[in-house]
Amino acid sequence: MTESTIQQQNTIETQVTTPPKKSKKVLLIVSICLILFFGLIGIISLITINATKEPLKASNDFLTAFTSQDSQTVYNLTSDKFQTSVTLQDFTTFHSQYKEMGLDQAKIVGRNIKTTSSATIATLTYTLEYESEIWEIETEMIEQDGQWMLYSISIK
């Protein structure tokens, strides 16, 4: 082979391996779209975590108190609206019924959280298990004077 033939082969190989400029633009656009997509998912996740963090803590504190404290202490964790519709005496009766059933020894096996668009009301549903019995507790928390308080509770 002559030297000019080798140069032509090298030139041809170089031309074949160089991608066209159009592919670089498409790759750049796809990369930017992926970065924006994952960034948006991250922002949505952060907003969701922040929107549910305080009501979740308040609900967990309420359930902890519900299973381990006296009725008056637990009743103090309820909102004004709750206390308007449920007297301390009625709450004490409700509280003692479920304490006797072993709710204080149950293990949380599931949790679901929903908040309103204004993030002032949160509904938390817990699934509890104790000695092959399953309970579902739904707490509705409401923001009152900057604090999350119990608005309603149901146990099934």
C-alpha positions in Angstrom: 0.0 0.0 0.0 1.1 3.5 -0.7 1.2 6.3 1.7 -1.6 8.2 0.1 -3.9 5.1 0.3 -3.3 4.8 4.0 -4.1 8.5 4.5 -7.3 8.1 2.6 -8.3 5.1 4.8 -7.5 7.2 7.9 -9.5 10.1 6.6 -12.5 7.9 5.8 -12.4 6.2 9.3 -12.3 9.6 10.9 -15.3 10.8 9.0 -17.3 7.7 9.8 -16.8 7.9 13.5 -17.6 11.6 13.9 -21.3 12.0 14.7 -23.3 14.6 12.8 -24.0 17.9 14.6 -27.8 17.2 14.6 -27.3 14.2 17.1 -25.5 16.5 19.5 -28.4 18.9 19.6 -30.9 16.1 20.1 -28.8 14.6 22.9 -28.5 18.0 24.5 -32.3 18.5 24.4 -33.0 15.1 25.8 -30.5 15.6 28.6 -32.1 19.0 29.5 -35.6 17.4 29.5 -34.4 14.6 31.8 -32.8 17.0 34.2 -36.0 19.2 34.3 -38.2 16.1 34.7 -36.2 14.8 37.7 -35.8 18.2 39.1 -39.6 18.7 39.0 -40.1 15.3 40.7 -37.7 16.4 43.4 -39.4 19.7 44.0 -42.8 18.0 44.2 -41.5 15.4 46.7 -40.0 18.1 48.8 -43.2 20.1 48.9 -45.2 17.0 49.7 -42.9 16.0 52.6 -43.0 19.5 54.0 -46.8 19.7 53.7 -47.3 16.4 55.6 -44.4 16.6 58.1 -46.2 18.7 60.8 -49.6 17.0 60.7 -47.9 13.6 60.7 -45.9 14.5 63.8 -49.0 15.8 65.5 -51.0 12.7 64.6 -48.2 10.4 65.8 -48.0 12.4 69.1 -51.8 12.1 69.5 -51.8 8.3 68.9 -48.8 7.9 71.3 -50.7 9.9 73.9 -53.9 8.0 73.2 -52.3 4.7 74.0 -50.3 5.8 77.0 -51.7 8.8 78.7 -54.8 9.7 80.7 -58.0 11.0 78.9 -57.5 14.6 80.0 -54.0 14.8 78.5 -55.2 13.3 75.2 -58.3 15.5 75.1 -56.0 18.6 75.4 -54.5 17.6 72.0 -57.8 18.0 70.3 -59.0 21.1 68.4 -61.6 23.6 69.7 -64.0 22.3 67.1 -63.6 18.7 68.4 -64.1 19.9 72.0 -67.3 21.7 71.0 -68.9 18.5 69.7 -67.3 15.9 72.0 -67.3 16.4 75.8 -64.5 15.2 78.0 -66.8 12.6 79.5 -67.7 11.2 76.1 -64.1 11.2 75.1 -63.1 9.4 78.3 -65.6 6.6 77.6 -64.4 6.3 74.0 -60.7 6.4 75.1 -61.2 3.7 77.8 -63.0 1.3 75.4 -60.1 1.2 72.9 -57.4 1.1 75.6 -59.0 -2.1 77.0 -58.9 -3.7 73.5 -55.1 -3.6 73.5 -54.7 -0.7 71.1 -51.7 0.4 73.1 -49.9 -2.8 72.1 -50.7 -2.8 68.4 -48.1 -2.4 65.8 -48.5 0.1 62.9 -48.4 -1.9 59.6 -49.5 0.8 57.2 -50.0 4.5 56.8 -51.6 6.8 54.3 -51.6 10.6 54.3 -53.8 13.1 52.4 -53.7 16.9 52.8 -56.0 19.5 51.4 -54.8 21.9 48.7 -54.6 24.7 51.3 -52.6 22.3 53.6 -54.7 23.2 56.7 -56.4 19.8 57.0 -54.7 16.5 56.9 -56.2 13.0 57.0 -54.0 10.2 58.2 -55.0 6.6 58.1 -53.1 4.0 60.1 -53.5 0.3 59.9 -52.7 -1.4 63.2 -52.3 -5.1 64.0 -52.4 -6.9 67.3 -52.8 -10.6 67.9 -54.1 -11.2 64.3 -56.7 -8.4 64.7 -56.5 -5.5 62.2 -57.7 -2.0 63.1 -57.9 1.1 60.9 -57.5 4.4 62.7 -58.3 7.6 60.8 -57.3 10.9 62.3 -58.1 14.2 60.8 -55.8 16.9 61.9 -56.5 20.6 61.5 -54.2 23.6 61.9 -55.3 25.8 64.7 -53.3 28.9 65.8 -50.2 27.5 64.2 -50.5 24.1 65.8 -51.9 20.8 64.4 -54.7 19.5 66.6 -57.0 16.5 66.3 -60.3 17.4 64.5 -61.7 13.9 64.4 -60.8 10.3 65.0 -62.4 7.0 63.9 -61.4 3.5 64.7 -62.7 0.5 62.7 
